[in-house]
Amino acid sequence: MLQSFMMFGILPILSIGIVLTVWRLVRGPNFADRVVALDKLSMLAIGVIAAYAIVADQPVFMDMAIIVALLSFLTTVGFAHYVERRA
C-alpha cells in the first residue's frame, strides 16, 4: 500500500516540482534566484532518493540522501559567504 502510494502519488508530484524548478533555474532573473533554485532542486532530489528507497525497500539509499543533503548545505553556506563578502 505505502509503496504504491509512493510510486503513483509522491514521485509524480516530486517530478512536477523538479520540472518547475528547472524552469526557474533557466529563467531566473538574477544569480540569487538560480542558486535558490539549485538548492530546491537538491531538496527535491533528496525526496526522490528517499521515496525510491522506500519503494525499492533498500535503506542503503538513505545514506546517499544524507550525503546529498550535506553537500547541499555546504554549497548554500558557501554561497552565503560569497554574497556576504560581495556586499
C-alpha positions as CSV (number, residue, x, y, z in Angstrom):
1,M,0.0,0.0,0.0
2,L,2.7,2.5,1.0
3,Q,4.9,1.5,-1.9
4,S,2.1,2.0,-4.5
5,F,1.3,5.4,-2.9
6,M,4.9,6.4,-3.2
7,M,5.1,5.2,-6.8
8,F,1.9,6.8,-8.1
9,G,1.4,9.7,-5.7
10,I,4.6,11.1,-4.3
11,L,7.0,10.5,-7.2
12,P,4.8,12.3,-9.8
13,I,4.4,15.3,-7.5
14,L,8.2,15.4,-7.0
15,S,8.7,15.2,-10.8
16,I,6.4,18.1,-11.4
17,G,8.4,20.1,-8.8
18,I,11.6,19.2,-10.5
19,V,10.3,20.4,-13.9
20,L,9.1,23.7,-12.4
21,T,12.4,24.2,-10.5
22,V,14.4,23.6,-13.7
23,W,12.2,26.2,-15.4
24,R,13.0,28.7,-12.6
25,L,16.7,27.8,-12.8
26,V,16.8,28.6,-16.5
27,R,14.6,31.6,-16.4
28,G,15.8,33.1,-13.1
29,P,16.3,36.9,-13.4
30,N,19.4,37.0,-11.3
31,F,22.1,34.9,-9.8
32,A,20.5,34.5,-6.3
33,D,17.3,33.1,-7.9
34,R,19.3,30.5,-9.7
35,V,21.1,29.5,-6.5
36,V,17.9,29.1,-4.6
37,A,16.5,27.0,-7.5
38,L,19.6,24.8,-7.3
39,D,19.1,24.4,-3.5
40,K,15.4,23.5,-4.1
41,L,16.5,21.0,-6.8
42,S,18.8,19.3,-4.4
43,M,16.0,19.1,-1.8
44,L,13.7,17.5,-4.4
45,A,16.4,15.1,-5.3
46,I,16.7,14.1,-1.7
47,G,12.9,13.5,-1.7
48,V,13.1,11.3,-4.8
49,I,16.0,9.3,-3.4
50,A,14.1,8.8,-0.1
51,A,10.9,7.8,-2.0
52,Y,12.9,5.3,-4.1
53,A,14.5,3.8,-1.0
54,I,11.0,3.1,0.3
55,V,9.6,1.8,-2.9
56,A,12.6,-0.5,-3.6
57,D,12.9,-1.4,0.1
58,Q,16.6,-0.5,0.1
59,P,17.6,1.5,3.2
60,V,21.1,1.9,1.7
61,F,19.8,4.7,-0.5
62,M,19.1,6.8,2.6
63,D,22.8,7.2,3.1
64,M,23.0,8.7,-0.3
65,A,20.2,11.1,0.5
66,I,22.1,12.2,3.6
67,I,25.3,12.8,1.6
68,V,23.3,14.9,-0.9
69,A,21.8,16.9,2.0
70,L,25.2,17.6,3.5
71,L,26.6,18.7,0.1
72,S,23.6,20.9,-0.4
73,F,24.1,22.5,3.0
74,L,27.8,23.2,2.3
75,T,27.0,24.8,-1.1
76,T,24.4,27.0,0.5
77,V,26.8,28.1,3.2
78,G,29.4,28.8,0.6
79,F,27.0,30.9,-1.5
80,A,26.0,32.9,1.6
81,H,29.7,33.5,2.4
82,Y,30.2,34.7,-1.2
83,V,27.2,37.1,-1.0
84,E,28.4,38.5,2.4
85,R,31.9,39.3,1.0
86,R,30.4,41.0,-2.0
87,A,28.2,43.3,0.0
